Amino acid sequence: MSAAEPAPPASWVRPRHSIVVILRELWESRELLWQFVQRDLTVRYAQAVMGFAWALFMPVMIVGAGLVFRVVLVTLSGSQLDGADVGGLAVKSLPWAFFSGGLSIATQSVIANANLLGKIYFPREALPIATVIAQCTDLGIGLLLLLAIVPFLGLHVTVNALFAAVVLLLLVVFTAGCALLLSCANLFYRDVKYIVQVILSFGVFATPVFFEPQMLGPKGARIMLALPLSPFIQGLDIAVVRGHSLFDTVTLASRRGDVVVWSPWMFAYMVASAALVFGMGLLVFRRQSGRFAEMA
């Protein structure tokens, strides 16, 4: 290109399709990524009436709804609701609140920043990933609240609770991958955001948040635990609430016989799904990013 020829617009830059290259570009643009995170946090908290109270609102609502279901179930079955059941609901509500909250906002992140797409070149993956990172603030506040109330719920935390850090890290990676795929799809098909909201509204009943796998019997438990998000939620319950290692098989009794509620293959499934969804999200998002400016 001669000195007299103008530089091509940012939208003409041919994206490079490699996970390593994409991650390197994101790292090199980490300051911009952090700016996006700060902006999302400012909009979410500083410009909201409830402020940081929103970080507690969703988990508390999920726990409250779960308690209503549990009270109805124990009343019909003639059993009792103890502190461990409430603690289990509180622990399992955190990953679901993080996933649903992050995905709801991230799905529209590309469209919400359409004014930036045709102006300068930057790794577009930073937009949905920044919303997921910002959602980690809600997760952190929820964890602090959970730690404060654990002594009052009758939970005996063991060293296996350290598995929670691994599970939550994998959950963030998995959520970021889903955010990349859905934010890209929503740009081309604008009704994707409505489909996501419907799935998130009813998905809480399919995952082991309100209902324990053993309530469904052996076959029902296998179906529930095969859903991609279930191992993340169930893993926290097994490690934090029940105090088991995630490398052990955990079997609980039910009216329909013994039910395997956790096995080592689920840990491998959790790791593989997080890596696969995140890698796929990066590649699909980058390959379609050249069309973002014209579609936005």
Secondary structure, DSSP 8 states (H G I E B T S, - for coil): --TTS----GGGS-----HHHHHHHHHHTHHHHHHHHHHHHIIIIITSSSGGGHHHHHHHHHHHHHHHHHHHHHHHHT----HHHHHHHHHHHHHHHHHHHHHHHHTTHHHHTHHHHTTS---TTHHHHHHHHHHHHHHHHHHHHHHHHGGGTT----GGGGHHHHHHHHHHHHHHHHHHHHHHHHHHSTTHHHHHHHHHHHHHHHTTTTS-GGGGHHHHHHHHHHSTTHHHHHHHIIIIIS---TTS-EEEEETTEEEEEE-HHHHHHHHHHHHHHHHHHHHHHHHHGGGHHHH-
